[in-house]
Amino acid sequence: MSYSFEEMSDEQLAILDDLEMLREDLIGELQAINQYEDHILNLENEGAVTALEHIIEEEKEHVVELLRLIQNLDPVQAEKFKEIL
């Protein structure tokens, strides 16, 4: 069921705001992973490569955490995840 913004409670509007921020954060994490992977391809220093590989693993953990938060706030999104996983 879809509601207009005028019909939504303050709590529902706050959830929408939270979801927007979390989705923007998710985009940032995914962009960071891509950027680090691009940098790894061009780095000569093995220590730097190892460090970025470690950072990528942390960023992937952040992606999972954000996806969990989004699922908790958006039941429709949670159902979509269940359908594909």
MARROKE-71869 format. One record per residue: chain; residue in one letter; x negated, z, y of N, C-alpha, C in turn. Coordinates in pm, 1 decimal, padded with zeros to 6 digits. Example, Ala and Ser with C-alpha at 12.3 -4.5 7.8 and 13.67 -1.06 7.14 Angstrom:
<atoms>
chaine=A&residu=A&n_xx=-01319.0&n_zz=00780.0&n_yy=-00569.0&ca_xx=-01230.0&ca_zz=00780.0&ca_yy=-00450.0&c_xx=-01320.0&c_zz=00780.0&c_yy=-00330.0 .
chaine=A&residu=S&n_xx=-01285.0&n_zz=00708.0&n_yy=-00225.0&ca_xx=-01367.0&ca_zz=00714.0&ca_yy=-00106.0&c_xx=-01290.0&c_zz=00787.0&c_yy=00003.0 .
</atoms>
This chain:
<atoms>
chaine=A&residu=M&n_xx=-00083.8&n_zz=00000.0&n_yy=-00117.5&ca_xx=00000.0&ca_zz=00000.0&ca_yy=00000.0&c_xx=-00087.9&c_zz=00000.0&c_yy=00123.3 .
chaine=A&residu=S&n_xx=-00050.9&n_zz=-00078.2&n_yy=00219.4&ca_xx=-00130.1&ca_zz=-00091.9&ca_yy=00340.6&c_xx=-00054.1&c_zz=-00031.1&c_yy=00458.6 .
chaine=A&residu=Y&n_xx=-00129.1&n_zz=00038.1&n_yy=00541.8&ca_xx=-00069.6&ca_zz=00101.1&ca_yy=00659.4&c_xx=-00135.7&c_zz=00045.5&c_yy=00784.5 .
chaine=A&residu=S&n_xx=-00059.9&n_zz=00044.1&n_yy=00893.6&ca_xx=-00122.1&ca_zz=00011.0&ca_yy=01021.3&c_xx=-00194.6&c_zz=00135.6&c_yy=01070.7 .
chaine=A&residu=F&n_xx=-00287.0&n_zz=00116.8&n_yy=01161.3&ca_xx=-00363.5&ca_zz=00230.4&ca_yy=01212.5&c_xx=-00272.9&c_zz=00335.1&c_yy=01276.5 .
chaine=A&residu=E&n_xx=-00162.3&n_zz=00291.1&n_yy=01335.4&ca_xx=-00070.0&ca_zz=00384.7&ca_yy=01399.6&c_xx=-00001.5&c_zz=00475.7&c_yy=01297.3 .
chaine=A&residu=E&n_xx=00013.0&n_zz=00428.5&n_yy=01174.1&ca_xx=00081.0&ca_zz=00505.2&ca_yy=01070.2&c_xx=-00013.5&c_zz=00598.2&c_yy=00994.1 .
chaine=A&residu=M&n_xx=-00140.6&n_zz=00588.3&n_yy=01019.2&ca_xx=-00237.8&ca_zz=00668.2&ca_yy=00944.9&c_xx=-00256.7&c_zz=00805.0&c_yy=01008.8 .
chaine=A&residu=S&n_xx=-00280.0&n_zz=00902.4&n_yy=00922.7&ca_xx=-00308.4&ca_zz=01037.7&ca_yy=00971.9&c_xx=-00452.2&c_zz=01042.6&c_yy=01022.8 .
chaine=A&residu=D&n_xx=-00482.6&n_zz=01148.2&n_yy=01092.5&ca_xx=-00619.4&ca_zz=01167.3&ca_yy=01140.6&c_xx=-00717.8&c_zz=01173.6&c_yy=01024.0 .
chaine=A&residu=E&n_xx=-00674.4&n_zz=01234.7&n_yy=00914.9&ca_xx=-00760.9&ca_zz=01245.0&ca_yy=00796.5&c_xx=-00788.8&c_zz=01106.9&c_yy=00736.7 .
chaine=A&residu=Q&n_xx=-00685.8&n_zz=01024.2&n_yy=00727.9&ca_xx=-00703.9&ca_zz=00888.9&ca_yy=00674.7&c_xx=-00796.2&c_zz=00806.8&c_yy=00764.1 .
chaine=A&residu=L&n_xx=-00780.3&n_zz=00821.5&n_yy=00894.5&ca_xx=-00867.3&ca_zz=00749.2&ca_yy=00988.3&c_xx=-01011.4&c_zz=00797.3&c_yy=00977.2 .
chaine=A&residu=A&n_xx=-01029.9&n_zz=00926.6&n_yy=00956.9&ca_xx=-01164.7&ca_zz=00981.7&ca_yy=00940.5&c_xx=-01229.6&c_zz=00926.1&c_yy=00813.9 .
chaine=A&residu=I&n_xx=-01151.0&n_zz=00913.0&n_yy=00707.9&ca_xx=-01203.7&ca_zz=00856.0&ca_yy=00583.2&c_xx=-01245.5&c_zz=00711.1&c_yy=00605.1 .
chaine=A&residu=L&n_xx=-01165.0&n_zz=00635.1&n_yy=00677.2&ca_xx=-01201.5&ca_zz=00496.4&ca_yy=00706.9&c_xx=-01331.8&c_zz=00489.5&c_yy=00786.3 .
chaine=A&residu=D&n_xx=-01346.8&n_zz=00578.5&n_yy=00883.0&ca_xx=-01471.2&ca_zz=00584.1&ca_yy=00960.6&c_xx=-01589.9&c_zz=00617.9&c_yy=00870.7 .
chaine=A&residu=D&n_xx=-01570.4&n_zz=00716.0&n_yy=00783.9&ca_xx=-01677.1&ca_zz=00754.5&ca_yy=00690.9&c_xx=-01714.8&c_zz=00638.1&c_yy=00600.2 .
chaine=A&residu=L&n_xx=-01614.8&n_zz=00569.0&n_yy=00547.8&ca_xx=-01641.1&ca_zz=00455.5&ca_yy=00460.3&c_xx=-01718.1&c_zz=00345.7&c_yy=00532.6 .
chaine=A&residu=E&n_xx=-01681.7&n_zz=00320.4&n_yy=00655.8&ca_xx=-01752.4&ca_zz=00217.7&ca_yy=00733.4&c_xx=-01899.9&c_zz=00254.3&c_yy=00747.3 .
chaine=A&residu=M&n_xx=-01927.2&n_zz=00379.5&n_yy=00780.5&ca_xx=-02066.4&ca_zz=00423.1&ca_yy=00795.9&c_xx=-02141.8&c_zz=00417.1&c_yy=00663.6 .
chaine=A&residu=L&n_xx=-02077.4&n_zz=00462.3&n_yy=00556.0&ca_xx=-02142.8&ca_zz=00460.9&ca_yy=00425.0&c_xx=-02171.8&c_zz=00319.0&c_yy=00379.1 .
chaine=A&residu=R&n_xx=-02081.3&n_zz=00228.1&n_yy=00405.8&ca_xx=-02104.3&ca_zz=00088.1&ca_yy=00367.8&c_xx=-02216.6&c_zz=00026.6&c_yy=00450.7 .
chaine=A&residu=E&n_xx=-02224.5&n_zz=00063.5&n_yy=00576.8&ca_xx=-02337.2&ca_zz=00017.4&ca_yy=00659.1&c_xx=-02468.5&c_zz=00074.8&c_yy=00606.2 .
chaine=A&residu=D&n_xx=-02466.7&n_zz=00200.5&n_yy=00564.7&ca_xx=-02585.9&ca_zz=00261.6&ca_yy=00505.8&c_xx=-02625.9&c_zz=00190.5&c_yy=00377.3 .
chaine=A&residu=L&n_xx=-02526.8&n_zz=00154.5&n_yy=00296.4&ca_xx=-02553.2&ca_zz=00082.1&ca_yy=00171.7&c_xx=-02620.1&c_zz=-00052.0&c_yy=00200.8 .
chaine=A&residu=I&n_xx=-02568.9&n_zz=-00122.6&n_yy=00299.5&ca_xx=-02629.7&ca_zz=-00249.7&ca_yy=00340.0&c_xx=-02775.6&c_zz=-00227.8&c_yy=00380.4 .
chaine=A&residu=G&n_xx=-02800.8&n_zz=-00122.2&n_yy=00456.9&ca_xx=-02937.5&ca_zz=-00091.7&ca_yy=00500.2&c_xx=-03030.1&c_zz=-00064.7&c_yy=00383.8 .
chaine=A&residu=E&n_xx=-02982.0&n_zz=00008.4&n_yy=00285.3&ca_xx=-03064.5&ca_zz=00039.4&ca_yy=00167.8&c_xx=-03097.7&c_zz=-00088.3&c_yy=00090.8 .
chaine=A&residu=L&n_xx=-02998.7&n_zz=-00175.1&n_yy=00072.1&ca_xx=-03021.4&ca_zz=-00300.0&ca_yy=00000.1&c_xx=-03116.9&c_zz=-00391.9&c_yy=00076.9 .
chaine=A&residu=Q&n_xx=-03103.6&n_zz=-00395.6&n_yy=00208.5&ca_xx=-03195.2&ca_zz=-00475.8&ca_yy=00289.3&c_xx=-03337.4&c_zz=-00420.9&c_yy=00280.5 .
chaine=A&residu=A&n_xx=-03350.2&n_zz=-00288.6&n_yy=00278.4&ca_xx=-03482.5&ca_zz=-00226.7&ca_yy=00267.2&c_xx=-03547.0&c_zz=-00263.8&c_yy=00133.8 .
chaine=A&residu=I&n_xx=-03469.6&n_zz=-00259.6&n_yy=00026.3&ca_xx=-03523.4&ca_zz=-00297.5&ca_yy=-00104.9&c_xx=-03575.7&c_zz=-00441.3&c_yy=-00100.7 .
chaine=A&residu=N&n_xx=-03496.1&n_zz=-00531.3&n_yy=-00045.6&ca_xx=-03538.6&ca_zz=-00671.0&ca_yy=-00036.7&c_xx=-03664.9&c_zz=-00686.7&c_yy=00047.7 .
chaine=A&residu=Q&n_xx=-03671.6&n_zz=-00614.6&n_yy=00158.5&ca_xx=-03788.2&ca_zz=-00623.1&ca_yy=00245.9&c_xx=-03913.2&c_zz=-00571.6&c_yy=00175.1 .
chaine=A&residu=Y&n_xx=-03902.6&n_zz=-00456.8&n_yy=00109.0&ca_xx=-04017.6&ca_zz=-00403.2&ca_yy=00036.6&c_xx=-04063.0&c_zz=-00497.8&c_yy=-00074.2 .
chaine=A&residu=E&n_xx=-03968.1&n_zz=-00558.8&n_yy=-00144.1&ca_xx=-04005.5&ca_zz=-00652.2&ca_yy=-00249.5&c_xx=-04076.8&c_zz=-00774.9&c_yy=-00192.6 .
chaine=A&residu=D&n_xx=-04030.4&n_zz=-00823.9&n_yy=-00078.2&ca_xx=-04099.6&ca_zz=-00934.9&ca_yy=-00010.9&c_xx=-04241.3&c_zz=-00894.8&c_yy=00029.2 .
chaine=A&residu=H&n_xx=-04255.6&n_zz=-00774.2&n_yy=00080.3&ca_xx=-04387.7&ca_zz=-00727.6&ca_yy=00123.1&c_xx=-04482.7&c_zz=-00715.3&c_yy=00004.3 .
chaine=A&residu=I&n_xx=-04431.3&n_zz=-00668.6&n_yy=-00107.8&ca_xx=-04514.3&ca_zz=-00654.1&ca_yy=-00227.5&c_xx=-04575.8&c_zz=-00788.6&c_yy=-00266.5 .
chaine=A&residu=L&n_xx=-04498.1&n_zz=-00895.3&n_yy=-00251.7&ca_xx=-04546.8&ca_zz=-01028.3&ca_yy=-00287.7&c_xx=-04664.8&c_zz=-01072.1&c_yy=-00201.6 .
chaine=A&residu=N&n_xx=-04677.1&n_zz=-01015.1&n_yy=-00082.2&ca_xx=-04781.7&ca_zz=-01057.3&ca_yy=00011.1&c_xx=-04894.5&c_zz=-00956.5&c_yy=00029.1 .
chaine=A&residu=L&n_xx=-04881.2&n_zz=-00839.6&n_yy=-00029.4&ca_xx=-04984.1&ca_zz=-00736.7&ca_yy=-00013.1&c_xx=-05103.2&c_zz=-00762.8&c_yy=-00104.0 .
chaine=A&residu=E&n_xx=-05220.7&n_zz=-00735.6&n_yy=-00052.6&ca_xx=-05343.6&ca_zz=-00746.8&ca_yy=-00131.2&c_xx=-05384.3&c_zz=-00612.1&c_yy=-00190.3 .
chaine=A&residu=N&n_xx=-05350.1&n_zz=-00504.6&n_yy=-00122.2&ca_xx=-05393.5&ca_zz=-00371.5&ca_yy=-00160.1&c_xx=-05303.8&c_zz=-00314.5&c_yy=-00269.3 .
chaine=A&residu=E&n_xx=-05363.4&n_zz=-00284.2&n_yy=-00385.0&ca_xx=-05285.7&ca_zz=-00232.2&ca_yy=-00497.9&c_xx=-05223.7&c_zz=-00095.7&c_yy=-00468.4 .
chaine=A&residu=G&n_xx=-05292.4&n_zz=-00014.0&n_yy=-00389.1&ca_xx=-05237.7&ca_zz=00115.8&ca_yy=-00352.3&c_xx=-05110.2&c_zz=00100.6&c_yy=-00271.0 .
chaine=A&residu=A&n_xx=-05110.3&n_zz=00004.0&n_yy=-00181.4&ca_xx=-04991.4&ca_zz=-00022.2&ca_yy=-00100.5&c_xx=-04878.0&c_zz=-00075.0&c_yy=-00188.0 .
chaine=A&residu=V&n_xx=-04910.6&n_zz=-00161.6&n_yy=-00282.2&ca_xx=-04810.0&ca_zz=-00214.7&ca_yy=-00374.2&c_xx=-04747.1&c_zz=-00101.2&c_yy=-00454.4 .
chaine=A&residu=T&n_xx=-04831.3&n_zz=-00013.8&n_yy=-00506.9&ca_xx=-04781.9&ca_zz=00099.3&ca_yy=-00585.6&c_xx=-04691.7&c_zz=00188.8&c_yy=-00501.2 .
chaine=A&residu=A&n_xx=-04730.8&n_zz=00213.3&n_yy=-00378.1&ca_xx=-04650.2&ca_zz=00297.2&ca_yy=-00289.0&c_xx=-04514.1&c_zz=00233.7&c_yy=-00262.6 .
chaine=A&residu=L&n_xx=-04513.5&n_zz=00103.4&n_yy=-00235.3&ca_xx=-04386.2&ca_zz=00036.9&ca_yy=-00208.1&c_xx=-04298.7&c_zz=00030.6&c_yy=-00333.0 .
chaine=A&residu=E&n_xx=-04359.8&n_zz=00014.6&n_yy=-00449.7&ca_xx=-04280.6&ca_zz=00016.7&ca_yy=-00573.1&c_xx=-04212.2&c_zz=00152.3&c_yy=-00590.5 .
chaine=A&residu=H&n_xx=-04283.0&n_zz=00258.1&n_yy=-00556.1&ca_xx=-04224.4&ca_zz=00392.5&ca_yy=-00562.9&c_xx=-04110.0&c_zz=00405.9&c_yy=-00461.6 .
chaine=A&residu=I&n_xx=-04130.4&n_zz=00356.4&n_yy=-00343.0&ca_xx=-04027.3&ca_zz=00363.5&ca_yy=-00239.5&c_xx=-03903.7&c_zz=00285.0&c_yy=-00282.2 .
chaine=A&residu=I&n_xx=-03924.5&n_zz=00169.1&n_yy=-00345.2&ca_xx=-03811.3&ca_zz=00088.8&ca_yy=-00392.7&c_xx=-03727.1&c_zz=00168.6&c_yy=-00491.8 .
chaine=A&residu=E&n_xx=-03793.4&n_zz=00240.3&n_yy=-00580.9&ca_xx=-03719.4&ca_zz=00321.5&ca_yy=-00678.7&c_xx=-03635.2&c_zz=00427.5&c_yy=-00608.2 .
chaine=A&residu=E&n_xx=-03689.7&n_zz=00487.7&n_yy=-00503.9&ca_xx=-03613.4&ca_zz=00586.7&ca_yy=-00426.7&c_xx=-03495.3&c_zz=00521.7&c_yy=-00356.1 .
chaine=A&residu=E&n_xx=-03517.7&n_zz=00403.0&n_yy=-00300.2&ca_xx=-03409.2&ca_zz=00332.3&ca_yy=-00231.8&c_xx=-03296.9&c_zz=00299.5&c_yy=-00330.2 .
chaine=A&residu=K&n_xx=-03332.4&n_zz=00263.6&n_yy=-00452.4&ca_xx=-03230.6&ca_zz=00234.4&ca_yy=-00553.0&c_xx=-03149.8&c_zz=00359.2&c_yy=-00586.5 .
chaine=A&residu=E&n_xx=-03213.5&n_zz=00475.1&n_yy=-00585.7&ca_xx=-03139.8&ca_zz=00600.5&ca_yy=-00605.4&c_xx=-03042.5&c_zz=00622.7&c_yy=-00490.4 .
chaine=A&residu=H&n_xx=-03085.3&n_zz=00589.5&n_yy=-00369.5&ca_xx=-02997.0&ca_zz=00602.5&ca_yy=-00253.2&c_xx=-02875.5&c_zz=00511.3&c_yy=-00267.2 .
chaine=A&residu=V&n_xx=-02897.5&n_zz=00389.5&n_yy=-00319.0&ca_xx=-02786.7&ca_zz=00296.1&ca_yy=-00340.7&c_xx=-02683.7&c_zz=00359.0&c_yy=-00433.8 .
chaine=A&residu=V&n_xx=-02729.4&n_zz=00417.7&n_yy=-00542.7&ca_xx=-02637.9&ca_zz=00480.2&ca_yy=-00638.7&c_xx=-02562.3&c_zz=00595.9&c_yy=-00573.3 .
chaine=A&residu=E&n_xx=-02633.0&n_zz=00677.9&n_yy=-00497.4&ca_xx=-02568.3&ca_zz=00791.1&ca_yy=-00430.4&c_xx=-02460.7&c_zz=00742.5&c_yy=-00333.2 .
chaine=A&residu=L&n_xx=-02491.4&n_zz=00638.9&n_yy=-00257.0&ca_xx=-02394.1&ca_zz=00585.8&ca_yy=-00162.4&c_xx=-02274.0&c_zz=00524.9&c_yy=-00233.9 .
chaine=A&residu=L&n_xx=-02299.1&n_zz=00454.4&n_yy=-00344.6&ca_xx=-02188.0&ca_zz=00397.8&ca_yy=-00420.5&c_xx=-02096.6&c_zz=00507.6&c_yy=-00474.2 .
chaine=A&residu=R&n_xx=-02154.6&n_zz=00617.3&n_yy=-00518.3&ca_xx=-02072.9&ca_zz=00730.3&ca_yy=-00565.9&c_xx=-01987.2&c_zz=00786.9&c_yy=-00452.8 .
chaine=A&residu=L&n_xx=-02047.5&n_zz=00803.1&n_yy=-00336.0&ca_xx=-01972.1&ca_zz=00854.9&ca_yy=-00221.6&c_xx=-01857.2&c_zz=00761.8&c_yy=-00185.2 .
chaine=A&residu=I&n_xx=-01884.9&n_zz=00632.2&n_yy=-00184.0&ca_xx=-01781.5&ca_zz=00534.8&ca_yy=-00150.4&c_xx=-01668.7&c_zz=00540.1&c_yy=-00252.8 .
chaine=A&residu=Q&n_xx=-01703.3&n_zz=00549.3&n_yy=-00380.1&ca_xx=-01600.3&ca_zz=00557.9&ca_yy=-00484.2&c_xx=-01513.8&c_zz=00681.8&c_yy=-00467.4 .
chaine=A&residu=N&n_xx=-01574.5&n_zz=00791.7&n_yy=-00427.8&ca_xx=-01499.0&ca_zz=00916.2&ca_yy=-00409.5&c_xx=-01401.4&c_zz=00907.9&c_yy=-00293.3 .
chaine=A&residu=L&n_xx=-01433.9&n_zz=00827.9&n_yy=-00193.6&ca_xx=-01348.3&ca_zz=00817.2&ca_yy=-00075.5&c_xx=-01249.5&c_zz=00701.1&c_yy=-00082.4 .
chaine=A&residu=D&n_xx=-01277.2&n_zz=00604.3&n_yy=-00167.8&ca_xx=-01193.7&ca_zz=00484.0&ca_yy=-00174.2&c_xx=-01149.1&c_zz=00459.6&c_yy=-00318.2 .
chaine=A&residu=P&n_xx=-01029.0&n_zz=00505.2&n_yy=-00354.4&ca_xx=-00981.7&ca_zz=00490.0&ca_yy=-00491.9&c_xx=-00970.3&c_zz=00344.0&c_yy=-00537.1 .
chaine=A&residu=V&n_xx=-00939.5&n_zz=00253.4&n_yy=-00445.8&ca_xx=-00931.2&ca_zz=00111.5&ca_yy=-00480.7&c_xx=-01069.6&c_zz=00059.5&c_yy=-00518.6 .
chaine=A&residu=Q&n_xx=-01169.3&n_zz=00094.9&n_yy=-00440.3&ca_xx=-01306.0&ca_zz=00055.2&ca_yy=-00471.6&c_xx=-01351.0&c_zz=00115.3&c_yy=-00604.2 .
chaine=A&residu=A&n_xx=-01315.9&n_zz=00239.7&n_yy=-00627.8&ca_xx=-01351.2&ca_zz=00305.6&ca_yy=-00753.7&c_xx=-01291.6&c_zz=00229.7&c_yy=-00872.3 .
chaine=A&residu=E&n_xx=-01168.2&n_zz=00186.3&n_yy=-00858.0&ca_xx=-01103.3&ca_zz=00111.0&ca_yy=-00965.8&c_xx=-01173.6&c_zz=-00022.5&c_yy=-00989.0 .
chaine=A&residu=K&n_xx=-01217.1&n_zz=-00086.8&n_yy=-00882.4&ca_xx=-01289.5&ca_zz=-00214.8&ca_yy=-00894.7&c_xx=-01420.9&c_zz=-00193.1&c_yy=-00970.5 .
chaine=A&residu=F&n_xx=-01490.1&n_zz=-00083.6&n_yy=-00941.5&ca_xx=-01614.4&ca_zz=-00054.1&ca_yy=-01012.8&c_xx=-01587.1&c_zz=-00036.3&c_yy=-01162.0 .
chaine=A&residu=K&n_xx=-01479.3&n_zz=00034.2&n_yy=-01193.9&ca_xx=-01444.6&ca_zz=00056.5&ca_yy=-01334.7&c_xx=-01418.7&c_zz=-00074.7&c_yy=-01406.7 .
chaine=A&residu=E&n_xx=-01357.9&n_zz=-00169.8&n_yy=-01335.7&ca_xx=-01324.8&ca_zz=-00299.0&ca_yy=-01396.7&c_xx=-01449.7&c_zz=-00378.4&c_yy=-01433.8 .
chaine=A&residu=I&n_xx=-01555.3&n_zz=-00364.4&n_yy=-01356.3&ca_xx=-01672.9&ca_zz=-00447.4&ca_yy=-01380.9&c_xx=-01785.4&c_zz=-00375.0&c_yy=-01454.4 .
chaine=A&residu=L&n_xx=-01777.9&n_zz=-00243.6&n_yy=-01461.7&ca_xx=-01885.8&ca_zz=-00169.3&ca_yy=-01528.4&c_xx=-01848.5&c_zz=-00126.6&c_yy=-01667.6 .
</atoms>
